[in-house]
Each structure stands twice: as C-alpha cells, then as structure tokens.
Amino acid sequence: MALVDDLSAALKEAMKAKDKPKLDAIRQVQTEIAKKKSEKGEEATDELVLAVISSYVKKMIKAVEEYQSLGDRGTEMAEKIQFEIDFLSEWLPEQLSEEDVEKIVDEVLGEMGEVDISQMGKVIGAVMSKGEGIDGSVVSRIVKEKLT
C-alpha cells in the first residue's frame, strides 16, 4: 500500500476514534503534500510523502526546542508537538546510527581519495546517495570533523 493511502486510512481511523491529535498531525502532512504536489506538478509518490514527513518532523523538532525554552508556558505545546513527531516518525525509515554513518563516510572518503574541505558538498552528496535513513545533519558534522 502506498504511503499516501496509509495516511488516508490513518486519517479515517483517527476520525472514527475522534483522535484530535492524530487528526491534526495527518491533516498538516496532507496539506504539505498537496503544496508540494502543486509546486512540482507531480503525483504523491512514496518519495515525496517521505520527504514531506521528514521535513515536517524536522521543523517540529525545532519547534519543540523553542517551546521548551519558554519553560512552563511552552510545556503544553511542546507535548502536543512531541506527540506529532512520535506519531509521524512511524512512517519514516529507521535512521542509521552515528557509527553506521561514520562507516559510510569513511568508505566514501576512501573511494574519493584525497579530499579537502572545499569538496565537502561532494562527499555529503555521495554519502546521502548510499541509501535511506541517513540524517544529513549527522553526515555534515562527521564529514566536517574528518576533513578539518
């Protein structure tokens, strides 16, 4: 079953159960998917859905940090957003551990030979093309450490 169909089924379940937090999360993602579809003029492929969910989750992680910095005033919103993050993360591929990412970075650096910091973008691109579940921020940090 396609991810867009999974989201629709989850939306129907949440509506039947009157589960407002899940409804809100799914509707937000569906809105983002619709925006991307109209921008790119394409169908909602699994890749597009994963990209939208991943992007949305990353934005929400930053939002949680901001609400937590408000102390007691932001606790309720932070908890609501954390629920959305946990719920939507179920659709994302499992992220590789830092150790696994570091192995891939070492492998790519070995294949590329002599590399300096000015080629960091090429190294990151090569690492990211090695598969799903690789967090770009982790790759960037590891590559930067190894090239400096």
trRosetta pair geometry for C-beta under 8 A, 3 or more apart (Angstrom, degrees):
i j d omega theta_ij theta_ji phi_ij phi_ji
1 5 4.9 -115 179 87 97 128
1 6 5.7 120 117 -59 115 85
1 9 7.8 1 165 -8 150 142
2 5 4.6 93 62 6 81 104
2 6 7.1 -141 100 -7 43 86
2 44 7.9 110 153 106 130 92
2 46 6.1 -132 -152 -67 78 91
2 49 7.9 131 163 -3 88 152
3 6 5.2 -48 -147 33 39 117
3 7 6.4 41 153 -20 67 100
3 46 4.8 113 1 -124 116 76
3 49 4.1 177 98 97 131 154
3 50 6.8 179 -42 -50 175 76
3 91 6.3 95 -147 -165 113 120
4 7 5.7 -48 -151 33 33 113
4 8 6.6 36 149 -19 63 103
4 33 7.0 149 -111 -179 102 158
4 44 4.4 91 -77 114 145 129
4 46 7.9 -121 -15 -84 82 53
4 49 5.6 -143 -61 -77 76 139
5 8 5.5 -51 -148 35 35 113
5 9 6.3 36 153 -19 66 104
6 9 5.8 -55 -148 37 30 110
6 10 6.3 29 153 -18 65 107
6 91 7.0 152 107 -114 138 114
7 10 5.6 -55 -146 39 31 111
7 11 6.3 38 151 -25 64 103
7 26 5.8 157 -169 -151 89 101
7 29 6.5 -125 -139 100 139 126
7 30 6.4 162 147 -74 134 95
7 33 7.9 145 75 -16 170 157
7 49 7.1 -150 -23 -151 135 130
7 91 7.6 17 -72 -97 91 155
8 11 5.5 -50 -150 31 32 115
8 12 6.6 33 152 -18 63 102
9 12 5.8 -52 -152 34 33 111
9 13 6.5 34 150 -18 65 105
10 13 5.6 -52 -147 37 34 113
10 14 6.2 34 154 -19 66 107
10 22 7.0 -120 162 172 99 118
10 26 5.8 -172 104 -98 107 140
11 14 5.8 -56 -147 38 29 110
11 15 6.3 32 153 -22 64 105
11 23 7.0 83 -144 -124 70 65
11 26 4.7 -170 -85 134 87 150
11 27 7.3 105 -123 -62 116 69
11 30 7.3 24 -74 -43 143 143
12 15 5.6 -53 -148 33 31 112
12 16 6.4 30 154 -18 65 105
13 16 5.8 -56 -150 36 31 110
13 17 6.1 14 157 -5 66 113
13 19 7.8 -3 122 25 76 129
13 22 8.0 -50 94 126 91 148
14 17 5.9 -63 -140 49 29 103
14 19 4.4 -94 -149 62 78 105
14 22 3.9 -143 -116 101 132 117
14 23 4.6 179 135 -64 127 72
14 26 6.3 173 22 9 154 141
15 18 7.4 23 -178 -75 31 42
15 23 6.4 98 -75 -100 63 116
17 22 7.8 29 73 47 122 138
19 22 4.3 19 119 29 117 116
19 23 6.2 152 90 -22 65 89
20 23 5.4 -56 -140 38 33 116
20 24 6.2 36 161 -23 67 104
21 24 5.9 -53 -149 33 29 112
21 25 6.6 26 155 -16 63 107
21 80 6.7 -145 -123 -149 107 78
21 83 5.2 -29 178 122 139 143
21 84 7.1 -133 179 -66 90 74
21 87 7.4 162 133 -31 101 155
22 25 5.7 -56 -148 37 33 110
22 26 6.2 27 158 -14 69 109
22 87 6.1 -159 -110 -157 78 154
23 26 6.1 -61 -145 40 26 105
23 27 6.0 23 160 -17 65 113
24 27 6.0 -60 -144 39 25 109
24 28 6.4 29 157 -23 62 106
24 84 7.2 -77 100 -91 100 116
25 28 5.9 -55 -152 31 28 113
25 29 6.6 21 155 -13 63 107
25 83 7.6 -124 -55 114 135 85
25 84 4.2 177 -102 -131 113 89
25 87 5.3 88 100 85 172 135
25 88 5.8 -144 176 -52 123 103
26 29 5.8 -58 -151 39 33 108
26 30 6.1 32 153 -19 68 108
27 30 5.6 -53 -141 39 32 111
27 31 6.3 38 156 -23 64 103
28 31 5.8 -55 -154 32 28 112
28 32 6.6 26 151 -16 63 106
28 56 6.6 134 128 -154 110 140
28 84 7.5 11 41 -152 146 137
29 32 5.6 -55 -150 37 35 112
29 33 6.3 38 151 -22 67 104
29 52 6.2 115 -161 128 81 113
29 53 5.8 18 -136 -93 128 76
29 56 5.8 -117 -99 12 80 171
29 88 6.5 160 -64 -121 138 125
30 33 5.5 -49 -145 34 34 114
30 34 6.4 38 154 -21 64 103
31 34 5.7 -53 -150 34 31 112
31 35 6.6 34 150 -20 63 103
32 35 5.6 -51 -151 33 34 114
32 36 6.5 31 153 -16 66 105
32 52 4.7 150 118 -166 114 115
32 55 7.4 -171 176 81 144 115
32 56 5.8 -146 -4 -69 170 121
33 36 5.8 -56 -149 38 32 109
33 37 6.2 35 152 -23 66 106
33 44 5.4 37 177 -122 119 124
33 48 6.8 98 -141 133 86 105
33 49 6.1 8 -110 -106 125 70
33 52 5.1 -155 -79 40 71 178
34 37 5.6 -52 -145 34 30 114
34 38 6.5 25 158 -14 64 106
35 38 6.1 -63 -152 39 28 105
35 39 6.3 27 153 -20 65 110
36 39 5.6 -55 -144 37 32 113
36 40 6.0 4 166 4 68 113
36 48 5.9 168 121 -171 136 109
36 51 7.6 149 -144 90 163 113
36 52 5.8 -123 -7 -80 150 116
37 40 6.6 -71 -139 51 22 91
37 41 7.6 83 167 -88 54 11
37 42 6.4 -120 -141 69 64 55
37 43 7.1 2 -133 -147 109 15
37 44 5.7 -45 -80 -65 123 82
37 48 7.2 83 -75 162 75 153
38 41 7.2 26 -165 -72 27 52
40 48 7.6 -144 50 -116 152 129
42 45 7.2 -29 139 -11 117 103
42 48 7.1 -178 95 -65 115 149
43 48 7.9 178 104 18 51 148
44 48 5.5 -128 -149 82 51 130
44 49 5.9 65 174 -58 95 97
45 48 4.8 100 52 6 75 100
45 49 7.0 -140 96 -3 40 88
46 49 5.6 -56 -147 40 33 112
46 50 6.1 34 155 -19 68 107
47 50 5.9 -55 -146 38 28 110
47 51 6.3 29 154 -20 63 108
48 51 5.7 -55 -148 36 30 112
48 52 6.3 28 155 -18 65 106
49 52 5.8 -55 -148 36 30 110
49 53 6.3 26 156 -16 65 107
49 91 7.6 -83 141 158 107 135
50 53 5.9 -55 -143 39 30 108
50 54 6.0 30 158 -19 65 110
50 91 7.3 -151 -105 136 68 98
50 92 6.7 115 -149 -118 86 65
50 93 7.3 19 -145 -10 133 94
51 54 5.8 -56 -144 39 26 112
51 55 6.2 27 157 -18 63 109
52 55 5.8 -57 -146 38 27 110
52 56 6.1 27 156 -19 64 110
53 56 5.7 -58 -146 39 29 111
53 57 6.2 30 156 -20 65 107
53 88 5.4 -169 -160 175 101 110
53 91 5.4 -87 -162 87 171 123
53 92 6.0 -156 115 -68 122 92
54 57 5.9 -54 -146 35 28 110
54 58 6.5 28 155 -19 62 105
54 92 5.9 113 -83 -115 82 121
55 58 5.8 -55 -151 34 30 111
55 59 6.6 30 152 -18 64 105
56 59 5.7 -54 -152 36 32 112
56 60 6.3 29 152 -18 66 108
56 88 6.7 -82 95 163 117 165
57 60 5.6 -57 -147 39 32 111
57 61 6.4 40 152 -27 65 100
57 85 5.5 103 -146 -134 86 76
57 88 5.5 -158 -77 98 104 124
57 89 6.1 104 -126 -76 146 79
57 92 6.9 -48 -3 -45 160 146
58 61 5.7 -46 -150 26 33 114
58 62 7.0 31 152 -14 61 101
59 62 5.9 -57 -159 36 34 110
59 63 6.4 34 146 -21 67 107
60 63 5.2 -50 -145 36 39 116
60 64 6.4 47 153 -25 67 97
60 81 5.1 -173 -168 -176 99 104
60 84 5.7 -123 -149 93 158 118
60 85 5.0 -167 109 -72 128 96
60 88 7.9 110 26 39 154 139
61 64 5.8 -47 -152 28 31 113
61 65 6.8 32 150 -18 61 103
61 85 6.2 99 -71 -116 73 140
62 65 5.7 -54 -155 34 35 113
62 66 6.5 33 150 -18 66 105
63 66 5.6 -55 -151 36 35 112
63 67 6.3 30 154 -16 68 105
63 77 8.0 -94 153 144 104 109
63 81 5.4 -132 100 -152 116 161
64 67 5.9 -57 -147 40 31 107
64 68 6.1 31 155 -21 66 108
64 78 5.0 92 -149 -147 71 82
64 81 5.0 -158 -75 99 86 124
64 82 5.6 89 -117 -68 135 82
64 85 6.9 -37 -39 -25 140 145
65 68 5.7 -55 -145 36 29 112
65 69 6.5 33 153 -25 62 104
66 69 5.8 -53 -154 29 31 113
66 70 7.3 36 148 -24 60 99
66 74 7.4 -138 118 -153 60 156
67 70 5.7 -49 -163 21 41 116
67 74 3.4 -178 -175 175 70 119
67 75 7.4 171 149 -59 103 17
67 77 4.7 -137 -134 89 146 106
67 78 3.9 -172 102 -66 124 89
67 81 6.8 143 13 21 148 137
68 71 8.0 61 173 -63 41 23
68 74 6.2 -122 -57 101 18 125
68 75 7.7 67 -111 -94 57 55
68 78 5.0 96 -62 -116 74 153
69 74 7.1 20 56 39 49 157
70 73 4.6 -86 148 72 114 100
70 74 3.3 104 57 -19 121 122
71 74 6.6 98 52 26 35 92
71 75 7.5 -38 138 -41 38 94
72 75 5.6 -30 -150 -12 38 121
74 77 5.5 -63 -163 49 65 107
74 78 5.4 69 140 -31 88 107
75 78 5.6 -59 -144 37 27 113
75 79 6.4 27 159 -20 65 105
76 79 5.9 -56 -152 33 28 110
76 80 6.6 29 151 -19 63 106
77 80 5.5 -53 -148 35 36 114
77 81 6.2 30 156 -14 69 107
78 81 5.9 -57 -146 41 29 107
78 82 6.1 33 154 -24 64 108
79 82 5.6 -51 -143 35 30 114
79 83 6.6 38 153 -24 62 100
80 83 5.9 -52 -159 28 30 113
80 84 7.0 29 146 -17 62 102
81 84 5.4 -49 -154 33 40 114
81 85 6.5 44 148 -21 68 101
82 85 5.5 -49 -149 34 36 115
82 86 6.3 34 154 -16 67 105
83 86 5.9 -57 -148 39 30 109
83 87 6.0 28 156 -18 66 111
84 87 5.8 -58 -142 40 27 110
84 88 6.0 15 165 -9 66 113
85 88 6.4 -63 -141 44 22 100
85 89 6.0 31 159 -32 61 111
86 89 5.8 -53 -146 26 25 117
86 90 7.8 42 152 -34 54 89
87 90 6.4 -44 -179 3 36 112
88 91 6.1 -50 -174 27 55 107
88 92 7.3 53 136 -23 73 104
89 92 5.3 -53 -154 28 52 116
92 95 7.7 9 132 -46 118 85
93 132 4.5 44 60 141 167 123
93 133 4.4 -100 118 -67 112 93
94 133 5.5 12 86 -126 51 133
95 133 5.1 178 -117 -169 30 80
95 134 7.6 127 -151 -91 72 15
95 135 5.5 24 -149 -40 123 105
96 100 4.1 -115 180 89 109 129
96 101 5.3 135 104 -55 119 82
96 104 7.6 36 133 -8 165 134
96 131 8.0 87 -44 90 133 116
96 133 5.0 108 -28 125 79 102
96 134 5.6 -1 22 -93 123 63
96 135 7.6 -145 49 2 79 81
97 100 4.8 97 55 6 77 101
97 101 7.1 -142 96 -3 41 87
98 101 5.6 -55 -147 39 34 112
98 102 6.1 38 153 -24 67 105
98 138 6.0 -133 -108 -162 79 128
98 142 7.3 165 -163 -71 87 127
99 102 5.7 -53 -148 34 30 113
99 103 6.7 34 151 -21 62 101
100 103 5.6 -49 -152 30 34 113
100 104 6.7 32 151 -16 64 103
101 104 5.7 -55 -153 37 35 111
101 105 6.3 38 149 -21 67 104
101 127 7.5 60 -165 179 81 127
101 134 6.1 130 -110 -141 101 90
101 135 7.3 -54 -86 44 151 80
101 138 5.2 40 114 125 175 121
101 139 6.0 -122 -172 -81 122 70
101 142 6.1 167 123 -3 108 159
102 105 5.5 -50 -146 35 35 114
102 106 6.3 38 153 -20 65 103
102 142 5.5 -144 -97 -149 75 143
103 106 5.7 -53 -149 36 31 112
103 107 6.3 34 151 -21 64 106
104 107 5.5 -52 -148 35 33 115
104 108 6.3 31 154 -17 66 105
104 127 5.5 108 128 -146 110 90
104 130 5.3 175 -158 84 129 166
104 134 7.2 -75 69 -113 162 133
105 108 5.8 -56 -147 38 30 109
105 109 6.2 29 154 -18 65 108
105 123 7.4 51 -148 166 83 110
105 127 5.6 2 -90 -104 66 137
105 139 6.7 168 -78 -143 111 74
105 142 5.0 -145 -37 122 167 125
105 143 5.8 -146 -142 -76 125 74
105 146 6.4 165 145 -3 126 155
106 109 5.7 -55 -145 39 29 111
106 110 6.3 33 153 -22 63 106
106 146 7.8 -159 -84 -120 66 154
107 110 5.7 -56 -152 34 28 114
107 111 6.5 26 152 -17 63 106
108 111 5.6 -54 -149 37 33 111
108 112 6.2 23 156 -14 67 111
108 123 6.0 125 125 -156 126 76
108 126 4.7 141 -151 112 129 120
108 127 5.1 -97 -15 -73 161 77
108 130 7.3 -107 -64 -49 116 133
109 112 5.9 -60 -141 42 30 106
109 115 6.0 -115 -139 29 80 136
109 123 6.6 24 -81 -137 76 123
109 146 6.5 -99 -73 140 157 144
110 113 7.9 32 177 -67 28 37
111 126 7.6 -157 76 169 127 146
112 115 5.1 35 115 -57 125 125
112 119 7.6 173 166 135 143 141
112 122 7.5 132 -129 120 145 114
112 123 6.6 -94 2 -98 167 85
112 126 7.0 176 -58 26 123 171
115 119 5.0 -111 -159 75 91 132
115 122 7.8 -141 -139 78 121 113
115 123 6.0 95 175 -68 154 123
115 147 6.6 -72 115 -111 97 111
116 119 6.0 94 59 14 57 98
116 147 6.5 111 -173 -167 33 107
117 120 5.5 -1 -169 -44 52 111
117 144 7.6 50 -131 -134 98 63
117 147 4.6 140 -85 138 67 121
117 148 6.1 51 -83 -76 125 77
119 122 4.7 -41 -177 36 84 118
119 123 6.1 89 125 -25 85 96
119 147 8.0 -160 63 -130 78 146
120 123 5.7 -58 -151 37 34 112
120 124 6.2 32 154 -19 69 106
120 140 7.8 62 166 -142 115 71
120 143 5.6 126 -151 133 87 123
120 144 6.6 34 -136 -84 136 68
120 147 6.0 -141 -89 41 94 166
121 124 5.8 -54 -145 37 31 110
121 125 6.2 33 155 -20 64 107
122 125 5.7 -55 -148 37 30 113
122 126 6.4 30 154 -19 64 106
123 126 5.8 -56 -150 36 30 110
123 127 6.4 28 153 -18 65 106
123 143 5.1 150 109 -143 127 133
123 147 7.4 -179 20 -56 163 134
124 127 5.7 -56 -148 37 31 110
124 128 6.1 29 156 -18 67 109
124 136 7.1 60 -176 -153 116 83
124 139 5.4 116 -137 130 83 118
124 140 5.9 21 -110 -87 134 68
124 143 5.6 -107 -70 1 82 165
125 128 5.8 -56 -143 38 28 109
125 129 6.4 28 157 -21 63 108
126 129 5.9 -57 -149 33 29 111
126 130 7.3 45 148 -39 58 96
127 130 5.8 -44 -168 4 38 119
127 134 6.6 -166 143 171 89 152
127 139 4.9 165 104 -147 141 129
127 143 7.1 -138 -8 -64 150 123
128 134 5.8 -166 -121 91 55 131
128 136 6.3 16 -96 -98 124 88
128 139 6.3 -131 -63 24 83 177
130 134 6.8 78 66 -41 95 155
131 134 6.3 108 79 -24 73 114
134 138 7.5 -129 -179 65 66 112
134 139 6.1 48 162 -52 107 123
135 138 4.2 70 82 8 105 111
135 139 6.8 179 91 -11 54 84
136 139 5.5 -53 -146 37 35 113
136 140 6.1 39 156 -23 68 105
137 140 5.6 -49 -145 34 32 115
137 141 6.5 32 155 -18 63 105
138 141 5.9 -56 -150 36 30 110
138 142 6.3 24 156 -15 66 110
139 142 6.0 -62 -147 40 28 106
139 143 6.0 24 159 -17 67 111
140 143 6.0 -57 -143 38 25 108
140 144 6.2 26 158 -20 62 110
141 144 5.8 -58 -149 36 27 112
141 145 6.4 28 154 -20 63 106
142 145 5.7 -53 -150 34 32 112
142 146 6.4 23 155 -15 65 109
143 146 5.9 -62 -148 40 30 107
143 147 6.0 13 161 -8 68 115
144 147 6.2 -66 -139 44 25 100
144 148 6.1 6 168 -8 65 117
145 148 6.7 -72 -141 40 20 97
